[in-house]
Amino acid sequence: MRCPNCGFENQEGRRFCTECGEKIAQVEAKRARARRKSQREAALYRREAEKEGLDDEEAERRRRRSRRRTRPWMGIILAAILVIAAIVIIIVLLSGGKSGPEKAVETFYEAIAKKDIMTYLKHTEPQLYKMAQNGEYELDPNLEGLTYDSYTLEDLVTRLVIEEGDYAEVELIAGYYEGIYSDGSGSGGVDFSQYPRLVILDRIEGVWIIREYGSMKLPYPLPEVMDEEPEFPEVEEPS
């Protein structure tokens, strides 16, 4: 009897392997159960064959054919599992593993860089987007505040901060973004690794819309928000 651990051939009936000491009685028990099952199946097919006037050889052939017929189903199930896994992998690869809000933010900045006003409106002004689709709104970059002649966008990296229902926050954590005029002068640009930018989005009719997109499209670091001074500052009374 072969040891399942080291492969040593032991004498029949041994409970432990002579070579490595592994318990092998369970192996023999499994073999015995398999033999009994095979014997019961053979007896069943012999009885069925006898009822039909067939000999033992025909009964055994039937039993073997029956076993072979069950195996293709396992192959079909395995093939279906592999197909599903492949589809999931393809979807993940095509999406780049990005969430919906992250892809919307990237699309927003790419639309600015390409001056693709339709896509820009899709993620900023849903109503104007629908009007533009119907030819009721003029597509003009200057009307949307894209006043630079060209834009540079490089290596943008996003991080999903939160996504709950129709609300999301995405942080720009790396990449370079700059607006450039035709005379070569520029906005100065912004390196998001030094000046991370938090973008807030709302999902409207299945599309992620950028909040405060007027500030989000600025191709330079956003100005710091200073604490507002009190409306009625205290005046020290003369001593």
C-alpha positions in Angstrom: 0.0 0.0 0.0 1.5 3.3 -1.2 2.0 6.0 1.4 0.2 9.3 0.4 3.0 11.4 2.1 6.3 9.9 0.8 5.1 7.3 -1.8 6.7 4.3 0.0 5.1 1.0 -0.8 4.1 -0.6 2.5 2.7 -4.1 3.1 -1.1 -4.4 3.0 -2.8 -3.8 6.3 -0.3 -1.5 7.8 -1.8 1.5 9.7 1.4 3.7 9.5 4.1 4.1 6.9 7.3 2.2 7.6 9.3 4.9 5.9 7.9 8.2 7.3 5.4 7.2 9.9 2.4 8.8 8.1 -1.0 7.3 9.0 -2.2 5.3 6.0 -5.1 3.4 7.4 -7.5 6.1 6.1 -6.2 5.5 2.6 -7.1 1.8 2.8 -10.5 2.7 4.2 -11.2 5.0 1.3 -10.1 2.3 -1.2 -12.4 -0.2 0.5 -15.3 2.2 0.3 -14.6 2.8 -3.4 -14.4 -1.0 -4.0 -17.7 -1.6 -2.2 -19.4 1.2 -4.2 -18.1 -0.2 -7.5 -19.3 -3.7 -6.5 -22.8 -2.4 -5.7 -23.0 -0.6 -9.0 -21.8 -3.7 -10.9 -24.4 -5.8 -9.1 -27.2 -3.3 -9.9 -26.3 -3.3 -13.6 -26.1 -7.1 -13.6 -29.6 -7.3 -12.2 -30.9 -4.8 -14.8 -29.2 -6.8 -17.6 -30.6 -10.1 -16.4 -34.1 -8.6 -16.6 -33.5 -7.7 -20.2 -31.8 -11.1 -21.0 -28.3 -9.6 -21.3 -25.1 -11.2 -20.1 -22.6 -9.8 -17.4 -20.3 -8.4 -20.1 -23.0 -6.2 -21.5 -24.0 -5.0 -18.0 -20.4 -4.0 -17.3 -20.3 -2.1 -20.6 -23.4 -0.2 -19.6 -22.0 0.7 -16.3 -18.8 2.1 -17.9 -20.8 4.1 -20.5 -22.9 5.6 -17.7 -19.8 6.8 -15.9 -18.4 8.4 -19.1 -21.7 10.2 -19.7 -21.5 12.0 -16.4 -18.0 13.4 -17.0 -18.8 15.8 -19.8 -21.1 17.7 -17.5 -18.1 18.5 -15.2 -16.2 19.8 -18.2 -19.1 22.0 -19.2 -19.4 23.4 -15.7 -15.7 24.1 -15.6 -15.8 25.7 -19.0 -18.6 28.0 -17.9 -16.7 29.0 -14.7 -13.6 29.8 -16.8 -15.7 31.9 -19.3 -17.3 33.9 -16.4 -13.9 34.5 -14.8 -12.5 35.7 -18.1 -15.4 38.1 -18.6 -14.9 39.6 -15.1 -11.1 40.0 -15.8 -11.8 41.7 -19.1 -14.2 44.1 -17.5 -11.8 45.0 -14.8 -8.9 45.5 -17.3 -11.0 47.7 -19.5 -12.2 49.8 -16.7 -8.7 50.1 -15.3 -10.0 49.1 -11.9 -11.3 52.7 -11.5 -14.6 53.6 -9.8 -17.3 55.6 -11.6 -16.5 58.9 -9.8 -12.8 58.5 -10.5 -13.4 57.9 -14.2 -15.8 60.9 -14.3 -13.1 63.2 -12.8 -10.5 61.9 -15.3 -12.9 62.4 -18.2 -13.6 65.9 -17.0 -10.0 67.0 -17.1 -9.3 65.1 -20.4 -12.3 66.9 -21.9 -10.7 70.2 -20.9 -7.3 69.2 -22.3 -9.0 68.2 -25.6 -11.5 71.1 -25.5 -14.2 68.5 -25.9 -17.1 70.8 -24.9 -19.8 68.1 -25.2 -18.1 65.8 -22.8 -17.2 68.7 -20.5 -20.9 69.7 -20.4 -21.9 66.1 -19.7 -20.1 66.2 -16.4 -20.8 69.8 -15.5 -24.2 71.1 -16.8 -26.7 68.3 -17.6 -29.3 70.7 -18.9 -27.0 72.5 -21.3 -25.7 69.1 -22.4 -29.2 68.0 -23.4 -29.7 71.3 -25.2 -26.4 70.9 -27.0 -27.5 67.4 -28.1 -30.6 68.9 -29.6 -28.7 71.7 -31.3 -30.2 74.4 -29.0 -26.9 75.4 -27.4 -23.8 76.7 -29.0 -20.6 74.8 -28.2 -18.0 77.5 -27.5 -15.0 76.9 -25.2 -14.9 80.6 -24.2 -18.5 80.4 -23.1 -17.5 77.7 -20.7 -14.5 79.6 -19.3 -11.9 77.5 -21.2 -10.1 80.6 -22.2 -6.6 79.1 -22.6 -5.6 78.2 -26.1 -4.4 74.8 -25.1 -4.1 72.7 -22.0 -1.5 70.2 -20.8 -2.6 67.2 -18.7 0.0 64.6 -17.7 -0.1 61.4 -15.6 -3.2 62.2 -13.7 -3.7 60.0 -10.6 -7.0 59.9 -8.6 -8.0 58.3 -5.3 -11.6 57.6 -4.3 -12.2 59.1 -0.9 -15.9 58.2 -0.5 -18.8 56.9 -2.5 -22.2 56.7 -0.8 -25.3 56.5 -3.0 -25.3 59.5 -5.3 -22.5 61.4 -3.5 -18.8 60.9 -4.0 -15.4 62.6 -3.3 -12.3 62.0 -5.4 -8.9 63.4 -4.6 -6.3 64.3 -7.3 -3.1 63.1 -5.8 -0.6 63.3 -8.7 -0.3 64.6 -12.2 0.4 67.9 -13.9 -2.2 70.3 -15.3 -1.6 73.7 -17.0 -3.3 76.2 -19.4 -1.2 77.8 -22.1 -1.9 80.9 -24.3 -0.9 81.1 -28.0 2.0 83.4 -27.1 3.6 80.7 -25.0 2.7 82.2 -21.6 0.9 79.9 -19.2 -1.1 79.6 -16.0 1.9 78.4 -14.1 0.4 74.9 -13.8 -0.4 72.8 -10.8 1.3 69.6 -9.6 -1.3 67.6 -7.8 1.3 65.7 -5.8 2.2 69.0 -4.1 -1.3 70.5 -4.2 -3.9 67.7 -4.0 -7.4 68.7 -5.1 -10.6 67.3 -3.7 -13.4 67.0 -6.2 -17.0 66.5 -5.0 -19.5 64.8 -7.3 -23.2 64.2 -7.4 -24.8 61.5 -9.6 -27.7 62.8 -11.6 -29.6 60.5 -13.9 -26.8 58.0 -13.8 -24.0 60.5 -14.7 -21.4 61.8 -12.2 -21.5 65.6 -12.2 -18.6 67.8 -10.9 -19.6 70.2 -8.2 -17.9 73.7 -8.2 -16.5 72.8 -11.6 -15.6 76.5 -12.1 -12.9 76.1 -9.5 -12.0 72.5 -10.4 -11.0 73.5 -13.9 -8.5 76.2 -12.8 -5.0 75.1 -14.1 -3.1 76.4 -11.1 -3.3 75.8 -7.4 -6.6 76.8 -5.8 -6.4 79.8 -3.6 -6.5 79.1 0.1 -9.9 79.8 1.7 -9.3 82.3 4.4 -11.4 82.5 7.5 -14.0 85.3 7.0 -13.6 88.3 9.2 -16.4 89.0 11.6 -19.1 91.4 10.2 -18.7 93.6 13.2 -15.1 93.4 14.4 -14.5 94.4 18.0 -13.0 97.8 18.5 -10.7 98.4 21.4 -11.9 101.2 23.5 -9.3 103.9 24.3 -7.9 103.5 27.8 
